Amino acid sequence: MPSSVWKPHVTVAAIVERQGKYLIVREEVHGKIVINQPAGHLEEGESLIAAVIRETMEETQYEFTPTGLVSIYRSISEENPDITYLRFLFCGDLGRHLNGALDTDIISAEWLTREDIKACRAEHRSPLVMQCIEDYLNRSSCSLDIISQLYA
């Protein structure tokens, strides 16, 4: 028997569209400036919904209300093939904008069109950036009640 159980890194991401533009963050990762959806890791004891609300606020200073689960992705880190991510993509609505500081690695929160995002693929944190937008546009999201509230 193996001495340890393999575990993926669980992440959440938010996709928000307003008037044909998408909320993205520009962040520094390993000394490189990249763009991504507001996203981050699930913390111990936290629900997926609480995580996406928290991560969106920390990275953009917007209040976020998830309205649906768009997709779930499994991806292998380009930097370290021993790391696998399990990403839960939520769509939703933004509330008020707060005046707090962004997470330390976040440079800015911006609104870009799909075409703008496509045009800067070399700056994407991962291939999931564009895939998430395409999936948001081309499939229906699931109701949040697909996530068990008893065992969330």
LOTORTOR-826427 format. One record per residue (C-alpha): residue number from 1; residue in three letters; z, y negated, x. Coordinates in steps of 0.05 Angstrom, whole numbers, always signed. Last residue first. Example, Ala and Ser with C-alpha at 12.3 -4.5 7.8 and 13.67 -1.06 7.14 Angstrom:
+--------+------+--------+--------+--------+
: tortor : bagu :     up :  north :   east :
+--------+------+--------+--------+--------+
:      2 :  SER :   +143 :    +21 :   +273 :
:      1 :  ALA :   +156 :    +90 :   +246 :
+--------+------+--------+--------+--------+
END
This chain:
+--------+------+--------+--------+--------+
: tortor : bagu :     up :  north :   east :
+--------+------+--------+--------+--------+
:    152 :  ALA :    +29 :   -429 :   -405 :
:    151 :  TYR :    +62 :   -365 :   -431 :
:    150 :  LEU :    +84 :   -387 :   -500 :
:    149 :  GLN :    +30 :   -441 :   -504 :
:    148 :  SER :    -24 :   -390 :   -492 :
:    147 :  ILE :    -88 :   -424 :   -469 :
:    146 :  ILE :   -143 :   -412 :   -520 :
:    145 :  ASP :   -106 :   -465 :   -560 :
:    144 :  LEU :   -140 :   -516 :   -516 :
:    143 :  SER :   -203 :   -508 :   -557 :
:    142 :  CYS :   -261 :   -483 :   -516 :
:    141 :  SER :   -314 :   -530 :   -491 :
:    140 :  SER :   -386 :   -524 :   -514 :
:    139 :  ARG :   -439 :   -515 :   -462 :
:    138 :  ASN :   -495 :   -554 :   -430 :
:    137 :  LEU :   -468 :   -623 :   -413 :
:    136 :  TYR :   -399 :   -601 :   -388 :
:    135 :  ASP :   -432 :   -543 :   -351 :
:    134 :  GLU :   -479 :   -591 :   -315 :
:    133 :  ILE :   -423 :   -638 :   -298 :
:    132 :  CYS :   -380 :   -581 :   -271 :
:    131 :  GLN :   -438 :   -553 :   -231 :
:    130 :  MET :   -448 :   -621 :   -198 :
:    129 :  VAL :   -378 :   -625 :   -169 :
:    128 :  LEU :   -372 :   -549 :   -161 :
:    127 :  PRO :   -420 :   -549 :   -102 :
:    126 :  SER :   -361 :   -575 :    -61 :
:    125 :  ARG :   -331 :   -641 :    -37 :
:    124 :  HIS :   -396 :   -674 :    -55 :
:    123 :  GLU :   -421 :   -725 :     -3 :
:    122 :  ALA :   -485 :   -688 :    +14 :
:    121 :  ARG :   -500 :   -685 :    -60 :
:    120 :  CYS :   -506 :   -761 :    -63 :
:    119 :  ALA :   -568 :   -768 :   -107 :
:    118 :  LYS :   -540 :   -719 :   -159 :
:    117 :  ILE :   -478 :   -763 :   -168 :
:    116 :  ASP :   -520 :   -825 :   -178 :
:    115 :  GLU :   -566 :   -788 :   -227 :
:    114 :  ARG :   -506 :   -764 :   -267 :
:    113 :  THR :   -482 :   -835 :   -271 :
:    112 :  LEU :   -422 :   -859 :   -231 :
:    111 :  TRP :   -354 :   -888 :   -251 :
:    110 :  GLU :   -305 :   -896 :   -194 :
:    109 :  ALA :   -234 :   -878 :   -172 :
:    108 :  SER :   -221 :   -900 :   -101 :
:    107 :  ILE :   -198 :   -880 :    -31 :
:    106 :  ILE :   -156 :   -820 :    -51 :
:    105 :  ASP :   -121 :   -785 :     +7 :
:    104 :  THR :    -54 :   -821 :     -6 :
:    103 :  ASP :    -53 :   -809 :    -81 :
:    102 :  LEU :    -70 :   -874 :   -118 :
:    101 :  ALA :    -18 :   -929 :   -124 :
:    100 :  GLY :     +7 :   -952 :   -192 :
:     99 :  ASN :    -24 :  -1003 :   -239 :
:     98 :  LEU :    -36 :   -957 :   -299 :
:     97 :  HIS :   -101 :   -952 :   -337 :
:     96 :  ARG :    -90 :   -936 :   -410 :
:     95 :  GLY :   -115 :   -873 :   -443 :
:     94 :  LEU :   -172 :   -829 :   -420 :
:     93 :  ASP :   -202 :   -774 :   -461 :
:     92 :  GLY :   -215 :   -702 :   -447 :
:     91 :  CYS :   -254 :   -648 :   -412 :
:     90 :  PHE :   -218 :   -594 :   -373 :
:     89 :  LEU :   -243 :   -552 :   -315 :
:     88 :  PHE :   -199 :   -495 :   -291 :
:     87 :  ARG :   -212 :   -478 :   -218 :
:     86 :  LEU :   -194 :   -411 :   -184 :
:     85 :  TYR :   -201 :   -424 :   -110 :
:     84 :  THR :   -210 :   -371 :    -56 :
:     83 :  ILE :   -187 :   -382 :    +15 :
:     82 :  ASP :   -205 :   -332 :    +71 :
:     81 :  PRO :   -274 :   -364 :    +76 :
:     80 :  ASN :   -242 :   -426 :   +107 :
:     79 :  GLU :   -282 :   -491 :   +110 :
:     78 :  GLU :   -332 :   -472 :    +55 :
:     77 :  SER :   -275 :   -449 :    +11 :
:     76 :  ILE :   -294 :   -392 :    -35 :
:     75 :  SER :   -304 :   -407 :   -109 :
:     74 :  ARG :   -281 :   -378 :   -175 :
:     73 :  TYR :   -294 :   -423 :   -234 :
:     72 :  ILE :   -266 :   -430 :   -304 :
:     71 :  SER :   -303 :   -472 :   -356 :
:     70 :  VAL :   -300 :   -528 :   -406 :
:     69 :  LEU :   -228 :   -524 :   -431 :
:     68 :  GLY :   -219 :   -576 :   -485 :
:     67 :  THR :   -186 :   -640 :   -508 :
:     66 :  PRO :   -146 :   -660 :   -447 :
:     65 :  THR :   -109 :   -726 :   -453 :
:     64 :  PHE :   -111 :   -767 :   -389 :
:     63 :  GLU :    -72 :   -829 :   -371 :
:     62 :  TYR :   -111 :   -866 :   -317 :
:     61 :  GLN :    -82 :   -881 :   -248 :
:     60 :  THR :   -143 :   -847 :   -217 :
:     59 :  GLU :   -116 :   -794 :   -168 :
:     58 :  GLU :    -43 :   -789 :   -191 :
:     57 :  MET :    -61 :   -797 :   -265 :
:     56 :  THR :   -116 :   -745 :   -263 :
:     55 :  GLU :    -71 :   -697 :   -224 :
:     54 :  ARG :    -13 :   -704 :   -273 :
:     53 :  ILE :    -55 :   -693 :   -336 :
:     52 :  VAL :    -92 :   -635 :   -302 :
:     51 :  ALA :    -26 :   -603 :   -281 :
:     50 :  ALA :     +8 :   -611 :   -349 :
:     49 :  ILE :    -51 :   -575 :   -381 :
:     48 :  LEU :    -49 :   -518 :   -331 :
:     47 :  SER :    +25 :   -510 :   -341 :
:     46 :  GLU :    +73 :   -524 :   -284 :
:     45 :  GLY :   +127 :   -476 :   -259 :
:     44 :  GLU :   +101 :   -479 :   -187 :
:     43 :  GLU :    +47 :   -533 :   -179 :
:     42 :  LEU :    -26 :   -525 :   -199 :
:     41 :  HIS :    -69 :   -555 :   -146 :
:     40 :  GLY :   -115 :   -615 :   -152 :
:     39 :  ALA :   -172 :   -649 :   -187 :
:     38 :  PRO :   -201 :   -716 :   -207 :
:     37 :  GLN :   -275 :   -698 :   -202 :
:     36 :  ASN :   -300 :   -700 :   -131 :
:     35 :  ILE :   -331 :   -746 :    -80 :
:     34 :  VAL :   -326 :   -739 :     -4 :
:     33 :  ILE :   -306 :   -782 :    +56 :
:     32 :  LYS :   -296 :   -738 :   +118 :
:     31 :  GLY :   -235 :   -737 :   +163 :
:     30 :  HIS :   -212 :   -668 :   +139 :
:     29 :  VAL :   -216 :   -691 :    +67 :
:     28 :  GLU :   -217 :   -765 :    +50 :
:     27 :  GLU :   -227 :   -782 :    -22 :
:     26 :  ARG :   -276 :   -816 :    -70 :
:     25 :  VAL :   -256 :   -799 :   -140 :
:     24 :  ILE :   -301 :   -789 :   -199 :
:     23 :  LEU :   -302 :   -812 :   -271 :
:     22 :  TYR :   -370 :   -798 :   -301 :
:     21 :  LYS :   -420 :   -848 :   -329 :
:     20 :  GLY :   -467 :   -840 :   -389 :
:     19 :  GLN :   -428 :   -887 :   -434 :
:     18 :  ARG :   -361 :   -856 :   -416 :
:     17 :  GLU :   -354 :   -785 :   -389 :
:     16 :  VAL :   -290 :   -753 :   -366 :
:     15 :  ILE :   -286 :   -687 :   -329 :
:     14 :  ALA :   -217 :   -666 :   -306 :
:     13 :  ALA :   -202 :   -613 :   -253 :
:     12 :  VAL :   -149 :   -560 :   -245 :
:     11 :  THR :   -134 :   -516 :   -185 :
:     10 :  VAL :   -105 :   -447 :   -173 :
:      9 :  HIS :   -107 :   -422 :   -101 :
:      8 :  PRO :   -123 :   -348 :   -104 :
:      7 :  LYS :    -71 :   -295 :    -90 :
:      6 :  TRP :    -77 :   -231 :    -49 :
:      5 :  VAL :    -16 :   -187 :    -55 :
:      4 :  SER :    +24 :   -171 :     +7 :
:      3 :  SER :    +45 :   -110 :    +47 :
:      2 :  PRO :    -15 :    -70 :    +24 :
:      1 :  MET :     +0 :     +0 :     +0 :
+--------+------+--------+--------+--------+
END
